[in-house]
């Protein structure tokens, strides 16, 4: 190979090695009978981590049936986002605890 052609070949090899950015982990807290933040924007592939800081159990229950996550007192749980859309969710034990996920591709 000619020395002048090595640089373009190296650039092509490096470009083919570029990896898609890692998905994010978004933390949502349940504390004092509130979900914070109450509205979160995420992307498909991101992980939601709900952290229950209360002394009693909560759930993160999607109104459309996409997920139903149990959160024992002082524990956390995760869910990987699989499809786009807006998902309203709540706690089955405390229905006044409500929040929304806005999911982009």
HELIX and SHEET records of a PDB file:
HELIX    1   1 UNK A    3  UNK A   16  1                                  14    
SHEET    1   A 4 UNK A  34  UNK A  36  0                                        
SHEET    2   A 4 UNK A  25  UNK A  31 -1                                        
SHEET    3   A 4 UNK A  47  UNK A  52  1                                        
SHEET    4   A 4 UNK A  76  UNK A  80 -1                                        
SHEET    1   B 5 UNK A  39  UNK A  43  0                                        
SHEET    2   B 5 UNK A  98  UNK A 104  1                                        
SHEET    3   B 5 UNK A  85  UNK A  90 -1                                        
SHEET    4   B 5 UNK A  58  UNK A  62 -1                                        
SHEET    5   B 5 UNK A  68  UNK A  71 -1                                        
END                                                                             
